[in-house]
Amino acid sequence: MNQLFKAWHKERKQMSWEFGLNPTKITFDDLTNEIACEKLDFDEHDWNMTILQSTGVPDKNGEQAFNGDLIMSNTYGYPMEVRWDEDAAYFYCHDHRGGEEDHLSMQEVRESEIIGSINSNPDMLSR
């Protein structure tokens, strides 16, 4: 089974795959083929977690990429962050050296290797 979500615990500074995401909050309408998800506010429970969603795209080693993962770009030779663009509704690779507008295709993930997470290794972007 593919893991769809994981969580970064801010106080413990560790990743967790067991955080109690309640699937009953996600609904599917057979008539309209629409999926609805009630926005989950984890801070109200004082869980102090950041929820990260799977992109559905594996890296070159077959490891599932999540929002917030860092890859070592095979094309450019330096780290990039996997991000979600809320307005355009897609995942992309963010090139911190190219400016805020530099969105690279998720194909970059397929050809590169996941080396960490922006949550646990933010200093990797300065390499």
CYANA upper distance limits for C-alpha pairs under 8 A (distance plus 0.5 A):
  3 GLN  CA     54 SER  CA      7.61
  4 LEU  CA     53 GLN  CA      6.39
  4 LEU  CA     54 SER  CA      5.47
  5 PHE  CA     17 TRP  CA      7.70
  5 PHE  CA     51 ILE  CA      7.29
  5 PHE  CA     52 LEU  CA      6.05
  5 PHE  CA     53 GLN  CA      5.07
  5 PHE  CA     54 SER  CA      6.30
  5 PHE  CA     66 PHE  CA      8.42
  6 LYS  CA     15 MET  CA      7.62
  6 LYS  CA     16 SER  CA      6.40
  6 LYS  CA     17 TRP  CA      5.24
  6 LYS  CA     18 GLU  CA      8.00
  6 LYS  CA     19 PHE  CA      8.25
  6 LYS  CA     51 ILE  CA      6.49
  6 LYS  CA     52 LEU  CA      5.78
  6 LYS  CA     53 GLN  CA      7.15
  6 LYS  CA     54 SER  CA      8.46
  7 ALA  CA     15 MET  CA      6.21
  7 ALA  CA     16 SER  CA      5.65
  7 ALA  CA     17 TRP  CA      6.80
  7 ALA  CA     19 PHE  CA      7.44
  7 ALA  CA     49 MET  CA      6.56
  7 ALA  CA     50 THR  CA      5.98
  7 ALA  CA     51 ILE  CA      4.97
  7 ALA  CA     52 LEU  CA      6.20
  8 TRP  CA     13 LYS  CA      7.42
  8 TRP  CA     14 GLN  CA      6.35
  8 TRP  CA     15 MET  CA      5.05
  8 TRP  CA     16 SER  CA      6.75
  8 TRP  CA     49 MET  CA      5.91
  8 TRP  CA     50 THR  CA      5.61
  8 TRP  CA     51 ILE  CA      7.04
  8 TRP  CA     52 LEU  CA      8.04
  8 TRP  CA    119 ASN  CA      7.53
  9 HIS  CA     13 LYS  CA      5.98
  9 HIS  CA     14 GLN  CA      5.98
  9 HIS  CA     15 MET  CA      6.69
  9 HIS  CA     16 SER  CA      7.68
  9 HIS  CA     47 TRP  CA      8.13
  9 HIS  CA     48 ASN  CA      6.57
  9 HIS  CA     49 MET  CA      5.00
  9 HIS  CA     50 THR  CA      7.10
 10 LYS  CA     14 GLN  CA      7.84
 10 LYS  CA     48 ASN  CA      6.31
 10 LYS  CA     49 MET  CA      6.25
 10 LYS  CA     50 THR  CA      7.82
 11 GLU  CA     48 ASN  CA      7.43
 13 LYS  CA    119 ASN  CA      8.47
 13 LYS  CA    120 SER  CA      7.25
 14 GLN  CA    120 SER  CA      7.82
 22 ASN  CA     26 ILE  CA      8.49
 25 LYS  CA     37 CYS  CA      6.37
 25 LYS  CA     38 GLU  CA      6.17
 26 ILE  CA     35 ILE  CA      7.67
 26 ILE  CA     36 ALA  CA      6.26
 26 ILE  CA     37 CYS  CA      4.90
 26 ILE  CA     38 GLU  CA      7.13
 27 THR  CA     35 ILE  CA      6.18
 27 THR  CA     36 ALA  CA      5.66
 27 THR  CA     37 CYS  CA      6.83
 28 PHE  CA     33 ASN  CA      7.25
 28 PHE  CA     34 GLU  CA      6.25
 28 PHE  CA     35 ILE  CA      4.97
 28 PHE  CA     36 ALA  CA      6.83
 29 ASP  CA     33 ASN  CA      5.81
 29 ASP  CA     34 GLU  CA      5.77
 29 ASP  CA     35 ILE  CA      6.92
 30 ASP  CA     34 GLU  CA      7.87
 41 ASP  CA     45 HIS  CA      8.18
 42 PHE  CA     46 ASP  CA      7.17
 42 PHE  CA     47 TRP  CA      6.35
 42 PHE  CA     48 ASN  CA      7.32
 42 PHE  CA     49 MET  CA      7.09
 43 ASP  CA     47 TRP  CA      6.24
 43 ASP  CA     48 ASN  CA      6.02
 43 ASP  CA     49 MET  CA      7.66
 52 LEU  CA     66 PHE  CA      6.70
 52 LEU  CA     67 ASN  CA      5.96
 52 LEU  CA     68 GLY  CA      7.52
 53 GLN  CA     66 PHE  CA      6.00
 53 GLN  CA     67 ASN  CA      6.15
 54 SER  CA     64 GLN  CA      7.37
 54 SER  CA     65 ALA  CA      6.44
 54 SER  CA     66 PHE  CA      4.74
 54 SER  CA     67 ASN  CA      6.94
 55 THR  CA     64 GLN  CA      7.96
 55 THR  CA     65 ALA  CA      6.22
 55 THR  CA     66 PHE  CA      5.88
 55 THR  CA     67 ASN  CA      7.22
 55 THR  CA     91 PHE  CA      7.12
 56 GLY  CA     64 GLN  CA      7.15
 56 GLY  CA     65 ALA  CA      7.40
 56 GLY  CA     66 PHE  CA      8.49
 57 VAL  CA     64 GLN  CA      6.48
 57 VAL  CA     65 ALA  CA      6.28
 57 VAL  CA    106 MET  CA      7.89
 57 VAL  CA    109 VAL  CA      7.76
 57 VAL  CA    110 ARG  CA      7.41
 58 PRO  CA     62 GLY  CA      5.40
 58 PRO  CA     63 GLU  CA      5.57
 58 PRO  CA     64 GLN  CA      4.82
 58 PRO  CA     65 ALA  CA      6.04
 58 PRO  CA    109 VAL  CA      7.42
 58 PRO  CA    110 ARG  CA      6.35
 59 ASP  CA     63 GLU  CA      5.90
 59 ASP  CA     64 GLN  CA      6.99
 59 ASP  CA     65 ALA  CA      7.05
 59 ASP  CA    109 VAL  CA      5.55
 59 ASP  CA    110 ARG  CA      4.86
 59 ASP  CA    111 GLU  CA      6.93
 59 ASP  CA    112 SER  CA      6.31
 59 ASP  CA    113 GLU  CA      5.97
 59 ASP  CA    114 ILE  CA      6.90
 60 LYS  CA    109 VAL  CA      7.74
 60 LYS  CA    110 ARG  CA      5.55
 60 LYS  CA    111 GLU  CA      5.71
 60 LYS  CA    112 SER  CA      6.02
 60 LYS  CA    113 GLU  CA      6.34
 61 ASN  CA    113 GLU  CA      7.28
 63 GLU  CA    114 ILE  CA      7.95
 65 ALA  CA     69 ASP  CA      6.93
 65 ALA  CA     82 VAL  CA      8.23
 65 ALA  CA    109 VAL  CA      8.04
 65 ALA  CA    114 ILE  CA      7.75
 66 PHE  CA     82 VAL  CA      7.50
 67 ASN  CA     82 VAL  CA      5.81
 67 ASN  CA     83 ARG  CA      5.66
 67 ASN  CA     84 TRP  CA      6.88
 67 ASN  CA     91 PHE  CA      8.06
 68 GLY  CA     81 GLU  CA      6.61
 68 GLY  CA     82 VAL  CA      5.80
 68 GLY  CA     83 ARG  CA      6.43
 68 GLY  CA    117 SER  CA      6.16
 68 GLY  CA    118 ILE  CA      5.86
 68 GLY  CA    119 ASN  CA      7.56
 69 ASP  CA     81 GLU  CA      6.34
 69 ASP  CA     82 VAL  CA      5.88
 69 ASP  CA    114 ILE  CA      7.24
 69 ASP  CA    115 ILE  CA      8.18
 69 ASP  CA    116 GLY  CA      6.36
 69 ASP  CA    117 SER  CA      4.70
 69 ASP  CA    118 ILE  CA      6.51
 70 LEU  CA     79 PRO  CA      6.77
 70 LEU  CA     80 MET  CA      6.03
 70 LEU  CA     81 GLU  CA      5.06
 70 LEU  CA     82 VAL  CA      6.72
 70 LEU  CA    114 ILE  CA      6.21
 70 LEU  CA    115 ILE  CA      6.19
 70 LEU  CA    116 GLY  CA      5.67
 70 LEU  CA    117 SER  CA      5.64
 70 LEU  CA    118 ILE  CA      6.72
 71 ILE  CA     79 PRO  CA      5.89
 71 ILE  CA     80 MET  CA      5.88
 71 ILE  CA     81 GLU  CA      6.92
 71 ILE  CA     82 VAL  CA      8.06
 71 ILE  CA    109 VAL  CA      7.31
 71 ILE  CA    112 SER  CA      6.80
 71 ILE  CA    113 GLU  CA      5.82
 71 ILE  CA    114 ILE  CA      4.72
 71 ILE  CA    115 ILE  CA      5.86
 71 ILE  CA    116 GLY  CA      7.67
 72 MET  CA     77 GLY  CA      6.92
 72 MET  CA     78 TYR  CA      5.93
 72 MET  CA     79 PRO  CA      4.87
 72 MET  CA     80 MET  CA      6.95
 72 MET  CA    112 SER  CA      6.45
 72 MET  CA    113 GLU  CA      6.07
 72 MET  CA    114 ILE  CA      6.96
 72 MET  CA    115 ILE  CA      6.85
 73 SER  CA     77 GLY  CA      5.63
 73 SER  CA     78 TYR  CA      5.97
 73 SER  CA     79 PRO  CA      6.26
 73 SER  CA     80 MET  CA      6.97
 73 SER  CA    108 GLU  CA      7.24
 73 SER  CA    109 VAL  CA      8.06
 73 SER  CA    111 GLU  CA      8.25
 73 SER  CA    112 SER  CA      5.78
 73 SER  CA    113 GLU  CA      7.72
 74 ASN  CA     78 TYR  CA      8.43
 74 ASN  CA    108 GLU  CA      7.88
 74 ASN  CA    111 GLU  CA      6.65
 74 ASN  CA    112 SER  CA      5.36
 74 ASN  CA    113 GLU  CA      8.16
 75 THR  CA    108 GLU  CA      7.94
 75 THR  CA    112 SER  CA      8.43
 78 TYR  CA    125 LEU  CA      8.47
 78 TYR  CA    127 ARG  CA      7.29
 79 PRO  CA     95 ASP  CA      8.47
 79 PRO  CA    124 MET  CA      7.32
 79 PRO  CA    125 LEU  CA      6.17
 79 PRO  CA    127 ARG  CA      7.64
 80 MET  CA     93 CYS  CA      6.67
 80 MET  CA     94 HIS  CA      6.15
 80 MET  CA     95 ASP  CA      5.84
 80 MET  CA     96 HIS  CA      7.27
 80 MET  CA    125 LEU  CA      7.38
 81 GLU  CA     93 CYS  CA      6.07
 81 GLU  CA     94 HIS  CA      5.64
 81 GLU  CA     95 ASP  CA      7.52
 81 GLU  CA     96 HIS  CA      8.36
 81 GLU  CA    118 ILE  CA      7.56
 82 VAL  CA     91 PHE  CA      7.40
 82 VAL  CA     92 TYR  CA      6.28
 82 VAL  CA     93 CYS  CA      5.10
 82 VAL  CA     94 HIS  CA      6.65
 83 ARG  CA     91 PHE  CA      6.04
 83 ARG  CA     92 TYR  CA      5.98
 83 ARG  CA     93 CYS  CA      6.66
 83 ARG  CA     94 HIS  CA      7.03
 84 TRP  CA     89 ALA  CA      7.56
 84 TRP  CA     90 TYR  CA      6.28
 84 TRP  CA     91 PHE  CA      4.90
 84 TRP  CA     92 TYR  CA      6.90
 85 ASP  CA     89 ALA  CA      5.94
 85 ASP  CA     90 TYR  CA      5.97
 85 ASP  CA     91 PHE  CA      6.62
 85 ASP  CA     92 TYR  CA      7.85
 86 GLU  CA     90 TYR  CA      7.74
 91 PHE  CA    106 MET  CA      7.41
 92 TYR  CA    103 HIS  CA      6.39
 92 TYR  CA    104 LEU  CA      6.20
 92 TYR  CA    105 SER  CA      5.99
 92 TYR  CA    106 MET  CA      5.85
 93 CYS  CA    103 HIS  CA      6.34
 93 CYS  CA    104 LEU  CA      5.37
 93 CYS  CA    105 SER  CA      6.72
 93 CYS  CA    106 MET  CA      6.64
 93 CYS  CA    108 GLU  CA      7.60
 93 CYS  CA    109 VAL  CA      8.03
 94 HIS  CA    100 GLU  CA      8.20
 94 HIS  CA    102 ASP  CA      6.74
 94 HIS  CA    103 HIS  CA      5.78
 94 HIS  CA    104 LEU  CA      6.80
 95 ASP  CA     99 GLY  CA      7.35
 95 ASP  CA    100 GLU  CA      8.27
 95 ASP  CA    102 ASP  CA      6.31
 95 ASP  CA    103 HIS  CA      7.28
 95 ASP  CA    104 LEU  CA      7.78
 96 HIS  CA    100 GLU  CA      7.49
 96 HIS  CA    102 ASP  CA      8.32
 96 HIS  CA    125 LEU  CA      7.95
 98 GLY  CA    102 ASP  CA      6.06
104 LEU  CA    108 GLU  CA      7.54
106 MET  CA    110 ARG  CA      7.48
107 GLN  CA    111 GLU  CA      7.04
108 GLU  CA    112 SER  CA      6.62
109 VAL  CA    113 GLU  CA      7.41
109 VAL  CA    114 ILE  CA      8.22
116 GLY  CA    120 SER  CA      7.66
116 GLY  CA    121 ASN  CA      6.78
117 SER  CA    121 ASN  CA      6.10
117 SER  CA    122 PRO  CA      7.78
118 ILE  CA    122 PRO  CA      5.13
118 ILE  CA    124 MET  CA      8.44
123 ASP  CA    127 ARG  CA      8.13
